């Protein structure tokens, strides 16, 4: 009796990179850009620690901490959305993505409040090296939050049409990966700029 052999089937829960490869290449490029920015900040700070420490005290740490909480919460909702897609729970996907967008909008509102306070006091990029880095770094991140919200909004619109399922969640996972990158960058940026001395 001849035995027949066939190629082993892929396990249903085998590990794979979530989302599309293209988004991961983009994420790595963005993280490299931020790494250069963070390194420049650390180098400048090492050369003038007293001045950086002095002006760092003028930042609103409570607002920064609140924004950290908002982004972590937003990422948690996005994780719940991906899990909902894997369960074929369309309502869960759209609801949790919407909550993630709300967290992002709240982050932007808090940051606008911080900027208004600083700009109202006459602070600008040219005030000193610390404020140049503070405004540049946080605004660069601010723009990434906006892009993340645009991506999440596009995902939310598709989710309302039932686009994401256990068989088709790549688009959702790609958007989630980008949003988690935005969250991770703030988790590095907040202590680096607001807290560490």
N, C-alpha and C positions, 0 to 999 in steps of 0.2 A: 504494500500500500504506500503510494507516494505521498509524502507530506507536502502540503502547500504552505509556503511562507509568504507573508505580505509585509509591506513596510509598516512599522508601528505607527499607530495613529497618534496624533498630538493629544496630549492630555487636555481635558477641557479647561483646567485652571493652570496651564503652564505659564511660566513667567514671560512677560514680553514688555517692551517699552510702551507705556501708555501714550496714546496719541500718535501723531505723525512724526517721522524723522525730521522733517523740515522745521517743525516748531522747536525741536530740541537743538538743532543747529543755530536757530535764531536766539534761543534762550542762552546758549553757551556764549554766543557773540555779545549779547547784552551783558551777561555776567562778567565777561572779560573787560568790557568798557567800564563797568562799575568798579571792578577790581583796580583798574588803573586810577580811577578817580579816588577811591579809598586810599590807595598807596600814596598818591600826591598829597592828600589831606594829612596822612600820618607823617609824611616827610616834612611838610610845612609846619605841622604842630611840634614836631621834635625840635625844630629850629627856633621856635618861639613859644614854648610851653606856657610861660606866664601870661602872655597876652591871650592865648587861646583859652586858658583856664578862667581868666577874668571875664571875657565876653561870653563864654559858655554859660556862665551863671545868669545871663540875661535871657536865656531861652526858657520857654514855658515847658518844663519837664512833664507837668501834669497833662498838657495837651499832647505831648509826644507819646506819653504812656497810654493815653486814651486812644490815640491813633494806632498804636501797636495792638491794643486789644481789639479794635475795630477790624484791622486787617487779618488777625488770627481768626476772629469770629467769621469773617467773610470767607476765609479759606476753609473753615469747618463746614460752612453751608455748601460750598462748592464740592467738597468731598461727599457730603450727603447727596448732592445732586447726581454725582457719578454712581454712587451706590444705588440710588433710585433707578437709574437707567439700567443697571445690571439686573434689577428686579422687574424690569419692564413697567415701572411706575411713572407714567408720563407726568401726572400731576405733581409728584414729588420732585421730579427734575425741574420743572418750570418754577415751582414754589421756592425751592432752595437756591436756584440761580438768581431769582428775583431778590431774595434776602441777601445774597452775596453782593448784588449790585447796590442795594441800600447801604450796606456796610461801606462799600467804596465811596458812595456819595457822601456819607457822614464823614469819612476820612478827609475828603476834599473840602468839606465845609469847615472842619477844624483847622485844616492847613491854611485856608483862605483867611480865617480869623487870625492865625499867627502872622501871616504875611501883612495883613492890614495893620496889625499892631506895630510891626517893625517898620514898615514903609511910612506909617503915620508919624513915627518918631524920627523920620529923616534918614533911616538906615537904608543903604543901597549896596550894590556890588563893590563900589569903590570906597566904602567906609573904612574897611581894613581887611586883612587877609582872612581872618576868621569868618566875617560875614560874607565875604566873597565865596568861600567854600560852603558855608551854611546855605546861602540862597541857591547857589549853583547845584549842589548835591540834592537838596530837598526838592528843588523845582524840576530837576531831571527825573527824579523819582515820581513827582506829582504828575508829570506827563505820561509816565508809564502806567500810573493808576488810571488815568483817563483812557489810555489805549486798552487796558485790561477791561474797563467798564464797557467800552465799545464792543469788544470781543464777547463779553458776557451777555450784552444786550442782543447781539446777533444770535448767540446760542439760545437765549430765552425765547426769541421769536420762533426759532426752529423747534424748540422744545414744545411750544404751544401747539405745534402741528404734529406732535408725536414723532419727531425725527429721530430721537435717541432711544435705543433699545439695547437689550443684552447682546444683540447681534450687530449693532451699529452704534458704537459710542465713541469712535475715534475723534470726531469733531469736538465733542464735549470734553474728552480727555485732553485734547490739545489745548483748548481754552483754559481748562483747569490747570494744566501744567504752567501756562504763562502766568495765570493769577497767583499760583503758589510761588513763582519766581519773584513777583512783585512783593509778596508778603515776606519772603526770605530776605530780600534786599533791605527792606525797612527794618527787619529784626537786626541786621548788621548796622545799618545807618543810625538807628536811634541810640544805642549805647555809645557808638563811636563819636557821634557829634554832640549828643545831649548829656551824656553821663560820664564817660571815661575821662580820667585825668592823669 
